[in-house]
Amino acid sequence: MSSTTSLTASDEQQAQSPVRKGEQTRMAILDIALEVAARDGMEGVTIGILADRLSMSKSGVFSHFGSREDLLIATLKEYENRFLTEVLKPVVTLPRGLTRLKAILGNWFNRLNAETDSGCLYISGAVEYDDRPGAVRDELVGMITAWEKELSKAIRQSIETQELIEDTPVDLVTFEIYGLALAFHQHNRLMRRPNGSAMVRQVFERILNQYQRVA
């Protein structure tokens, strides 16, 4: 019985090995796709470029995705996963309210600052696909909409904890903060000005201070 059990476990491990290898290869492809997208935009991501970078055949790269469109969508999804891991996941243990909201904003702008050389796909992708209909644009719109909802949720929680006044205009504050991120991106990326981090923190503190409840 022991021998049979051992053999079964070995067979299972061998059966899973190609799956794990396939997942590793797919992740390696997405790593390079994100690198290319940061440098050349999403439309710069092609099967041929990825195949050359990874020393693979085009068919080998293609086999991991149904189409180039699927590749671009998978690239966006992987970017979103990394974004949420860095920005949202670290704050889930913090108390709801301004503490969590400010931590979210701090993480977001830290990431934007770190992306000065590579760029934020939410922002650069919006420029690429604002007038380009299709599944990639739809995916990007859905991702940004979901992120805006997370910001709005954190603002509403700050109202529920009575740290922000009851009539705080949630949609307006979300709009202001997102607009601040766009300005920060241009300030850092295009203008190459060194004081973006300090300025952005002053501005979002000013935005929130307008609606903080006075004790």
C-alpha positions in Angstrom: 0.0 0.0 0.0 2.8 2.3 0.9 4.5 1.6 -2.5 1.3 2.3 -4.4 0.7 5.5 -2.5 4.2 6.7 -3.3 3.8 5.8 -7.0 0.5 7.7 -7.2 2.0 10.8 -5.6 5.0 10.6 -8.0 2.6 10.2 -11.0 0.6 13.2 -9.8 3.7 15.3 -9.4 4.8 14.4 -13.0 1.4 15.3 -14.3 1.4 18.6 -12.6 4.9 19.5 -13.7 4.0 20.5 -17.3 1.2 22.7 -15.9 3.6 24.5 -13.5 6.2 24.9 -16.3 3.5 26.4 -18.6 2.4 28.8 -15.8 6.1 29.8 -15.4 6.5 30.4 -19.1 3.3 32.4 -19.3 4.4 34.6 -16.4 7.8 35.1 -18.0 6.0 36.3 -21.2 3.8 38.7 -19.1 6.9 40.0 -17.3 8.5 41.0 -20.7 5.1 42.2 -22.0 4.8 44.6 -19.1 8.3 45.8 -19.6 7.7 46.4 -23.3 4.3 48.1 -22.6 6.0 50.5 -20.1 8.6 51.5 -22.7 6.6 51.4 -26.0 3.0 51.4 -25.0 0.5 48.5 -25.1 0.4 48.6 -28.9 4.2 48.0 -28.8 3.5 44.5 -27.4 3.7 42.0 -30.2 4.1 38.2 -30.4 7.2 38.7 -32.4 8.9 41.0 -30.0 8.2 38.8 -27.0 9.4 35.7 -29.0 12.7 37.5 -29.7 13.2 38.6 -26.2 12.5 35.2 -24.7 14.3 33.2 -27.5 11.0 31.4 -28.2 9.2 30.7 -31.4 6.2 32.9 -32.2 4.0 29.8 -32.0 5.4 29.0 -28.6 4.4 32.4 -27.3 1.1 32.3 -29.1 0.2 28.9 -27.6 -0.2 30.6 -24.2 -2.7 33.1 -25.4 -5.7 32.8 -27.8 -4.8 35.9 -29.8 -2.7 39.1 -29.5 -5.8 40.8 -28.1 -5.9 38.1 -25.3 -2.2 38.7 -24.7 -2.8 42.5 -24.2 -5.8 41.8 -21.9 -3.7 39.3 -19.9 -0.9 42.0 -19.7 -3.4 44.5 -18.3 -4.8 42.0 -15.8 -1.3 41.2 -14.6 -0.6 44.9 -14.2 -3.8 45.3 -12.2 -2.9 42.3 -10.0 0.5 43.9 -9.1 -1.1 47.3 -8.6 -3.6 46.0 -6.1 -0.9 43.9 -4.4 1.2 47.1 -3.8 -1.6 49.6 -3.2 -4.6 47.9 -1.6 -3.5 44.7 0.0 -1.1 46.3 2.5 -4.0 48.4 4.0 -6.6 45.7 4.7 -5.5 45.3 8.3 -5.7 49.1 9.0 -8.8 50.5 10.6 -11.5 51.8 8.1 -11.6 55.6 7.8 -9.0 58.3 7.1 -6.1 56.1 8.3 -6.9 53.5 5.5 -7.8 56.2 2.9 -4.5 58.0 3.5 -2.5 54.8 3.4 -4.2 53.9 0.0 -3.3 57.3 -1.4 0.2 57.1 0.0 0.8 53.7 -1.6 -0.7 54.8 -4.9 1.6 57.9 -5.1 4.6 55.9 -4.0 3.9 53.5 -6.9 3.4 56.4 -9.3 6.7 57.9 -8.1 8.5 54.5 -8.6 7.0 54.4 -12.2 8.5 57.7 -13.2 10.8 55.8 -15.7 8.3 53.1 -16.7 4.9 54.8 -16.5 1.5 53.8 -15.2 -0.4 51.6 -17.6 -3.7 53.0 -16.3 -2.7 56.5 -17.4 -0.6 55.7 -20.5 -3.1 53.1 -21.6 -5.9 55.6 -21.3 -4.1 57.8 -23.8 -3.6 54.9 -26.2 -7.2 53.6 -26.1 -9.4 56.6 -25.3 -10.6 56.6 -29.0 -9.8 53.0 -29.9 -12.8 50.7 -29.4 -12.5 47.1 -28.6 -11.9 44.5 -26.0 -8.6 45.9 -24.7 -10.2 49.3 -24.2 -13.1 47.7 -22.5 -10.8 45.8 -20.1 -8.9 49.0 -19.3 -12.1 51.0 -18.7 -13.3 48.2 -16.4 -10.0 48.2 -14.4 -10.0 52.0 -13.9 -13.7 51.9 -13.0 -13.0 49.3 -10.4 -10.1 51.3 -9.0 -12.3 54.4 -8.8 -14.9 52.4 -6.9 -12.2 51.4 -4.4 -11.3 55.0 -3.8 -15.0 56.0 -3.4 -15.5 53.1 -1.0 -12.6 54.3 1.2 -14.0 57.8 1.1 -17.5 56.6 2.1 -15.9 54.6 5.0 -14.3 57.8 6.2 -17.8 59.4 6.3 -19.2 56.3 8.1 -16.5 56.7 10.8 -17.5 60.4 11.0 -14.0 61.5 10.2 -15.3 63.2 7.1 -18.5 65.3 7.1 -21.8 63.6 6.1 -22.3 65.7 2.9 -18.8 65.0 1.6 -19.2 64.8 -2.2 -17.7 61.4 -2.8 -17.7 61.5 -6.6 -16.1 65.0 -6.6 -13.4 63.9 -4.1 -12.7 60.8 -6.2 -12.5 63.0 -9.3 -10.1 65.4 -7.6 -7.8 62.7 -6.3 -7.7 60.9 -9.7 -7.0 64.2 -11.4 -4.2 64.8 -9.0 -2.7 61.4 -10.0 -2.8 62.5 -13.7 -1.1 65.8 -12.8 1.5 64.0 -10.8 2.2 61.6 -13.7 2.8 64.5 -16.1 4.8 66.5 -13.5 7.2 63.6 -13.0 7.2 61.8 -16.3 7.0 64.6 -18.9 8.3 67.7 -17.0 10.9 65.7 -15.0 10.4 68.0 -12.0 11.8 66.6 -8.7 9.2 67.9 -6.2 6.2 66.0 -7.3 5.9 63.7 -4.3 6.0 66.6 -1.8 3.5 68.6 -3.8 1.0 65.8 -4.3 0.9 65.0 -0.6 0.2 68.6 0.2 -2.6 68.8 -2.3 -4.4 65.6 -1.3 -4.1 66.6 2.4 -5.8 69.9 1.4 -8.5 68.1 -0.5 -9.3 65.9 2.5 -9.0 68.7 5.0 -11.9 70.5 3.3 -14.3 67.8 4.5 -12.8 66.6 7.7 -15.1 66.8 10.7 -14.1 69.4 13.2 -14.0 67.9 16.7 
